[in-house]
């Protein structure tokens, strides 16, 4: 009996020395482990496109200790401040590494994937999770907070105004290079058309003129950008309720400009050919531009006859030709009476004519 008791005591003591732990469900909590201690090279960082390859933040640590030799996997967790690391982004550190550097591009991609708005400062929490086995609970380091401002690789300003019922979700101007120069072709109402531009589709973060009374050439919120149709406008512009303008908004210089950029259909099938003289700009049915598909379209009633496409209410650029293929100055396009959806692609000089 004494021998059996000694064997049992030996096994129990050995187990205690090796693990010094207690079991909780399916995981084991190590009783003698100490967590990693981390520091960050910055507590605030503004990420920028010119510094894509440069280091933005470095996370350094004094490593965790589980109380015995073990292969430890260290994972950096990054989450929005105040979320208790719910849905945290995780980056596994190299074996044996005591630090991890994030470039402006890497950190920017993480922030955007977490839903942070470009050009708006936000706060993130960073910690290190240390693990040795799926059967042993991880231990976590202290938490470091970092304020960070991401940027948009493709810059977007959302537009709300009289022309779209003041809804930011309907129109936007885009900076393909993320260089602060945004543009898009927008269809405006021709009378007293005002709008604002926002980085985040929110009214608390808008560009606009300081006064709504007179057109401003600057983006200096708050206030509307008054009378959006100030730049070069067409003669006799009162002929059209709506027209299309290319809006160019530069957030570097806070300047905004407008250029007439419009296509329409004209001809006997579309209400009559334009007259001569001062009324030569009259009688176009204005099409609307889709900035995503890069096409123009209109749904309208046509009578039996012919029509053509022309740019900026002027015959200097006009397209025609049967069979869906267009040429400059081409022949009139015949059509029977009916309601049609017409789509024009000026990049490929093609069109479609669908009878509804």
C-alpha positions as CSV (number, residue, x, y, z in Angstrom):
1,X,0.0,0.0,0.0
2,X,2.9,2.4,0.9
3,X,4.6,1.7,-2.5
4,X,1.3,2.4,-4.3
5,X,0.9,5.7,-2.4
6,X,4.4,6.8,-3.2
7,X,3.9,6.2,-7.0
8,X,0.7,8.2,-6.9
9,X,2.4,11.1,-5.1
10,X,5.3,11.0,-7.6
11,X,2.9,11.3,-10.6
12,X,0.9,14.1,-9.0
13,X,4.0,16.1,-8.1
14,X,5.5,15.6,-11.6
15,X,2.2,16.8,-13.2
16,X,2.2,19.9,-11.0
17,X,5.8,20.8,-11.8
18,X,5.2,20.5,-15.6
19,X,2.0,22.3,-15.9
20,X,1.2,24.3,-12.7
21,X,-2.2,24.7,-14.2
22,X,-5.9,24.1,-13.8
23,X,-8.5,22.8,-16.2
24,X,-11.4,25.0,-17.4
25,X,-13.7,23.1,-19.8
26,X,-11.7,22.1,-22.9
27,X,-8.9,24.7,-22.4
28,X,-6.1,24.8,-19.8
29,X,-5.1,28.0,-18.0
30,X,-1.4,28.3,-17.3
31,X,-0.9,29.5,-13.7
32,X,2.7,30.8,-13.9
33,X,2.7,32.5,-17.3
34,X,3.3,36.2,-17.8
35,X,2.0,38.2,-20.7
36,X,4.0,40.1,-23.3
37,X,4.4,43.9,-22.7
38,X,4.1,46.0,-25.9
39,X,5.0,49.5,-26.9
40,X,4.3,51.4,-30.2
41,X,6.6,53.8,-32.0
42,X,3.8,56.3,-32.4
43,X,0.6,57.2,-30.6
44,X,-0.7,59.2,-33.6
45,X,-0.1,58.8,-37.3
46,X,-1.5,60.4,-40.5
47,X,-1.2,58.0,-43.3
48,X,-0.3,59.4,-46.7
49,X,0.0,58.1,-50.3
50,X,3.5,59.5,-50.9
51,X,4.7,57.4,-47.9
52,X,3.2,54.1,-49.0
53,X,6.4,52.1,-48.5
54,X,7.6,53.9,-45.4
55,X,7.0,52.7,-41.8
56,X,4.0,54.2,-40.1
57,X,3.9,52.3,-36.8
58,X,6.2,49.7,-35.2
59,X,4.9,47.4,-32.5
60,X,7.6,46.1,-30.1
61,X,7.3,43.7,-27.2
62,X,9.0,42.0,-24.3
63,X,7.9,38.4,-24.9
64,X,5.4,36.4,-23.0
65,X,6.6,33.6,-20.6
66,X,4.5,30.5,-20.0
67,X,6.6,29.3,-17.1
68,X,8.5,26.7,-19.1
69,X,10.2,26.4,-22.5
70,X,7.6,26.4,-25.3
71,X,7.2,27.5,-28.9
72,X,5.1,30.7,-28.6
73,X,3.1,32.1,-31.5
74,X,2.6,35.9,-31.1
75,X,-0.3,37.5,-33.0
76,X,-0.9,41.3,-33.2
77,X,-4.5,42.2,-32.8
78,X,-5.9,45.5,-34.0
79,X,-9.4,46.7,-33.4
80,X,-11.5,49.8,-33.1
81,X,-11.1,51.4,-29.7
82,X,-13.9,50.5,-27.4
83,X,-14.9,47.3,-29.2
84,X,-13.0,44.9,-26.7
85,X,-11.3,43.5,-29.8
86,X,-14.4,42.1,-31.3
87,X,-13.7,41.3,-35.0
88,X,-10.1,42.3,-34.5
89,X,-7.7,42.2,-37.5
90,X,-4.8,39.7,-36.8
91,X,-1.2,39.7,-38.0
92,X,1.0,36.8,-37.0
93,X,4.5,37.8,-36.1
94,X,7.5,35.9,-37.4
95,X,8.9,33.2,-35.1
96,X,11.3,34.7,-32.6
97,X,10.5,38.3,-33.7
98,X,10.2,41.0,-31.0
99,X,8.7,43.7,-33.3
100,X,6.6,44.2,-36.3
101,X,6.5,47.3,-38.5
102,X,3.6,48.4,-40.6
103,X,4.0,50.6,-43.7
104,X,1.6,53.3,-44.5
105,X,0.1,51.0,-47.1
106,X,-0.3,48.1,-44.8
107,X,-1.8,50.1,-42.0
108,X,-4.1,52.0,-44.4
109,X,-5.4,48.8,-45.8
110,X,-6.1,47.5,-42.3
111,X,-8.0,50.6,-41.3
112,X,-10.1,50.8,-44.5
113,X,-11.0,47.1,-44.1
114,X,-12.2,47.9,-40.5
115,X,-14.6,50.6,-41.9
116,X,-12.6,53.7,-41.0
117,X,-13.4,56.7,-43.2
118,X,-10.6,58.2,-45.3
119,X,-9.2,61.5,-44.2
120,X,-11.0,61.2,-40.8
121,X,-9.0,60.5,-37.6
122,X,-10.0,57.4,-35.7
123,X,-8.6,55.4,-32.7
124,X,-7.4,51.8,-32.7
125,X,-6.4,49.5,-29.9
126,X,-3.4,47.2,-30.4
127,X,-2.4,44.1,-28.3
128,X,-0.4,40.9,-28.7
129,X,-2.0,37.5,-28.2
130,X,0.5,34.8,-27.2
131,X,-0.4,31.1,-27.7
132,X,1.4,27.7,-27.4
133,X,-1.4,25.3,-28.1
134,X,-5.0,25.1,-29.0
135,X,-5.6,23.3,-25.7
136,X,-4.0,26.1,-23.6
137,X,-5.7,29.4,-23.2
138,X,-3.8,32.4,-24.9
139,X,-2.5,35.2,-22.8
140,X,-2.8,38.8,-23.8
141,X,-0.5,41.8,-23.5
142,X,-1.3,45.3,-22.4
143,X,-3.3,47.5,-24.8
144,X,-1.8,50.5,-26.6
145,X,-4.1,53.0,-28.3
146,X,-3.1,54.8,-31.5
147,X,-4.9,57.6,-33.3
148,X,-4.7,57.0,-37.1
149,X,-6.0,58.8,-40.2
150,X,-6.3,56.7,-43.3
151,X,-6.5,57.9,-46.9
152,X,-8.4,56.7,-49.9
153,X,-6.3,55.1,-52.6
154,X,-9.2,56.1,-54.9
155,X,-10.5,59.4,-53.5
156,X,-14.3,59.9,-53.3
157,X,-16.4,62.9,-52.5
158,X,-20.1,62.3,-52.2
159,X,-22.5,64.9,-53.6
160,X,-25.9,65.9,-52.4
161,X,-27.9,68.7,-53.9
162,X,-31.0,70.1,-55.5
163,X,-30.5,67.8,-58.5
164,X,-30.6,64.5,-56.5
165,X,-33.0,65.4,-53.6
166,X,-30.0,66.0,-51.3
167,X,-29.1,62.4,-51.1
168,X,-25.3,61.6,-50.8
169,X,-25.8,58.1,-52.0
170,X,-26.8,59.1,-55.5
171,X,-23.8,61.0,-56.9
172,X,-20.0,61.3,-56.3
173,X,-16.9,62.8,-57.8
174,X,-13.8,60.6,-57.9
175,X,-10.1,61.0,-57.7
176,X,-8.7,57.9,-59.5
177,X,-5.1,58.6,-58.3
178,X,-6.1,59.7,-54.8
179,X,-4.3,63.0,-55.5
180,X,-7.1,65.3,-54.3
181,X,-8.4,66.1,-57.8
182,X,-11.9,64.7,-58.1
183,X,-14.2,64.8,-61.2
184,X,-17.4,63.4,-62.5
185,X,-20.1,64.3,-65.0
186,X,-23.3,65.2,-63.2
187,X,-26.7,66.1,-64.5
188,X,-27.9,69.3,-62.8
189,X,-31.2,71.2,-62.8
190,X,-30.5,74.4,-64.7
191,X,-32.0,76.9,-62.2
192,X,-30.5,77.6,-58.7
193,X,-28.8,74.2,-58.5
194,X,-26.8,73.9,-55.2
195,X,-24.9,71.1,-53.7
196,X,-22.4,70.0,-51.1
197,X,-19.6,67.5,-51.2
198,X,-18.8,65.1,-48.3
199,X,-16.0,62.7,-47.5
200,X,-18.2,60.4,-45.5
201,X,-21.9,60.9,-46.7
202,X,-22.4,62.9,-43.4
203,X,-23.4,66.5,-43.0
204,X,-20.8,67.1,-40.3
205,X,-18.0,66.6,-42.8
206,X,-18.8,68.7,-45.9
207,X,-17.2,71.0,-48.3
208,X,-19.2,74.1,-49.5
209,X,-19.1,77.8,-49.9
210,X,-19.1,80.1,-46.9
211,X,-22.3,81.8,-48.2
212,X,-25.2,80.4,-50.0
213,X,-26.1,83.7,-51.6
214,X,-23.6,83.9,-54.4
215,X,-21.6,81.3,-56.3
216,X,-18.2,80.6,-54.7
217,X,-15.1,79.3,-56.5
218,X,-13.9,77.8,-53.3
219,X,-14.7,74.7,-51.3
220,X,-14.7,76.2,-47.8
221,X,-17.6,74.7,-45.8
222,X,-19.9,75.0,-44.2
223,X,-22.6,76.1,-46.7
224,X,-23.7,75.0,-50.1
225,X,-21.6,75.4,-53.2
226,X,-24.0,77.9,-54.7
227,X,-25.4,77.7,-58.2
228,X,-23.4,74.8,-59.5
229,X,-23.7,75.9,-63.1
230,X,-21.3,78.8,-63.0
231,X,-18.3,77.9,-65.2
232,X,-18.6,78.0,-68.9
233,X,-22.2,77.6,-69.7
234,X,-23.9,77.2,-73.1
235,X,-25.6,80.1,-74.8
236,X,-29.4,80.2,-74.3
237,X,-29.1,77.6,-71.6
238,X,-32.7,78.2,-70.5
239,X,-33.8,75.8,-73.2
240,X,-33.0,72.9,-71.0
241,X,-34.4,71.9,-67.6
242,X,-31.4,69.6,-67.0
243,X,-27.9,69.5,-68.4
244,X,-24.6,67.7,-67.7
245,X,-21.5,69.3,-66.5
246,X,-18.1,67.9,-65.6
247,X,-17.4,68.9,-62.0
248,X,-13.7,69.2,-61.0
249,X,-13.2,69.6,-57.3
250,X,-9.6,70.0,-56.0
251,X,-9.3,69.5,-52.3
252,X,-5.6,70.6,-52.4
253,X,-6.4,74.1,-53.6
254,X,-10.0,74.1,-52.5
255,X,-11.1,75.1,-56.0
256,X,-14.1,73.9,-57.9
257,X,-14.9,74.4,-61.6
258,X,-17.5,73.2,-64.1
259,X,-17.3,72.4,-67.8
260,X,-20.2,71.7,-70.1
261,X,-20.1,68.0,-71.0
262,X,-23.3,66.8,-72.4
263,X,-24.8,64.6,-75.2
264,X,-28.3,64.6,-76.6
265,X,-30.4,63.3,-79.4
266,X,-32.0,65.6,-82.0
267,X,-33.9,65.3,-85.2
268,X,-37.4,64.9,-86.6
269,X,-38.0,61.7,-84.6
270,X,-37.0,63.5,-81.4
271,X,-39.1,66.6,-81.6
272,X,-37.6,68.4,-84.5
273,X,-34.3,69.5,-85.9
274,X,-32.7,72.6,-84.2
275,X,-33.5,75.8,-86.0
276,X,-30.8,78.2,-87.2
277,X,-29.5,81.5,-85.8
278,X,-29.7,82.2,-82.1
279,X,-31.9,79.1,-81.6
280,X,-29.3,76.7,-83.0
281,X,-28.8,75.3,-79.5
282,X,-32.4,74.3,-79.1
283,X,-34.2,71.0,-79.6
284,X,-31.9,68.5,-78.0
285,X,-33.3,65.8,-75.7
286,X,-30.6,65.7,-73.1
287,X,-29.1,62.3,-72.1
288,X,-27.7,61.4,-68.7
289,X,-24.2,60.1,-68.1
290,X,-23.4,57.0,-66.0
291,X,-19.9,57.5,-64.4
292,X,-19.6,53.8,-63.7
293,X,-20.4,52.3,-67.1
294,X,-19.1,55.4,-69.0
295,X,-22.3,55.5,-71.2
296,X,-25.0,58.0,-71.9
297,X,-28.7,57.0,-71.9
298,X,-32.2,58.3,-72.3
299,X,-35.7,56.7,-72.3
300,X,-38.1,58.8,-74.5
301,X,-40.9,58.7,-77.0
302,X,-39.8,59.0,-80.6
303,X,-42.0,59.5,-83.7
304,X,-41.3,57.9,-87.1
305,X,-38.3,59.6,-88.6
306,X,-34.6,60.1,-88.1
307,X,-32.3,61.4,-85.4
308,X,-28.6,62.0,-84.5
309,X,-26.5,62.4,-81.5
310,X,-24.7,65.7,-80.9
311,X,-22.4,67.1,-78.1
312,X,-22.8,70.3,-76.1
313,X,-25.9,71.3,-78.2
314,X,-23.6,72.1,-81.1
315,X,-23.1,70.5,-84.6
316,X,-19.3,70.6,-84.3
317,X,-19.4,67.1,-82.8
318,X,-22.2,65.0,-84.1
319,X,-22.5,61.2,-84.5
320,X,-24.7,59.2,-86.9
321,X,-24.8,55.9,-88.8
322,X,-27.1,52.9,-89.0
323,X,-26.6,49.5,-87.4
324,X,-25.3,50.7,-84.0
325,X,-21.9,52.0,-85.3
326,X,-21.4,55.7,-85.3
327,X,-19.1,58.1,-87.2
328,X,-18.5,61.8,-86.9
329,X,-21.0,63.5,-89.2
330,X,-22.5,60.1,-90.1
331,X,-25.9,59.5,-91.7
332,X,-29.2,60.1,-89.9
333,X,-30.5,57.1,-87.8
334,X,-34.0,55.9,-88.9
335,X,-36.5,54.8,-86.3
336,X,-40.2,53.8,-86.1
337,X,-42.6,55.4,-83.6
338,X,-42.5,54.2,-80.0
339,X,-40.9,54.5,-76.6
340,X,-37.2,53.7,-76.6
341,X,-34.2,53.4,-74.3
342,X,-31.2,54.7,-76.1
343,X,-27.6,54.1,-74.9
344,X,-24.6,55.8,-76.3
345,X,-20.9,54.9,-75.8
346,X,-18.7,57.7,-77.2
347,X,-15.5,55.8,-76.4
348,X,-16.4,53.0,-78.8
349,X,-18.7,55.1,-81.0
350,X,-21.5,52.6,-80.7
351,X,-25.1,52.8,-79.6
352,X,-28.1,50.6,-78.8
353,X,-31.7,51.3,-79.5
354,X,-34.2,49.2,-77.5
355,X,-38.0,49.6,-78.0
356,X,-39.8,49.3,-74.7
